[in-house]
Amino acid sequence: MDWGNKTLWVWMWVILSLGAGSVWAGEVPLFPKQSFAGGPWRLRASQVVYDAPTRTYTAEGRVEIVQGDRRLTAEWAQVQENTKIVRLKGNVVLVLEGDIFSGQEGSFNLVTRSGEMRGARLFLHRNHFRLDSALIRKTVGGVPVFFTPFLTLPALTKRQSGLLLPNVELSKASGTVLEFPVYWAISNHADATFCQNYLSKRGYMQGVDLRYRGRRHAAGDLRFV
């Protein structure tokens, strides 16, 4: 091969390398020049492709994105180096301190720890809370949110007083019935629900439902309307 052909092959190899990116398998350090709370991020997969012009990692096959005890797994993932956003598809699972957030596909910001999951299932280990939804969004504050059309689930371990979801019913006698319940956690053995109701054909009505649990299976339920 003469020097002209050799030079041509060298330039072709350089162009292909720059355009297609690097391909390798194993473990890759993500964002090596930056530091994060919780430690560095690492990417593991059967195959990893890095596209230099877009600064994007694309991983396939037994994908794991790990930081300390936080682990994301999927069949396919793409990490954008500039935005720190990762998109995942296929048996997506996020594990953190025993909590499991799984679904069909999702996207997460590795810095703010916010994101969303479709075809989602949430399990909180501390109080064994479970939730299934077509879409769950995790906010920056760590509260999972899903649309019904909108509902926030703090998943607390203790009962707390507060507003409950309003209820709407249709009745021939009363018309449209709007119910606005308020829950009162009186003690570990008693609670009450107060209802402010609006009936389109009858006006406003109030009600209270008082419940208690005593010793030796003693219990009661008092309702006033």
Salt bridges, closest charged atoms under 4 A:
GLU27 OE2 - ARG42 NE 3.39
GLU27 OE1 - ARG44 NE 2.87
GLU64 OE1 - ARG44 NH1 3.22
GLU81 OE1 - ARG55 NE 3.10
GLU116 OE2 - ARG118 NH2 3.55
GLU116 OE1 - ARG137 NE 2.91
ASP132 OD1 - ARG121 NE 2.96
ASP191 OD2 - ARG159 NH1 2.90
ASP191 OD1 - ARG211 NE 2.79
ASP209 OD2 - ARG211 NH1 3.31
ASP209 OD2 - ARG223 NH2 3.03
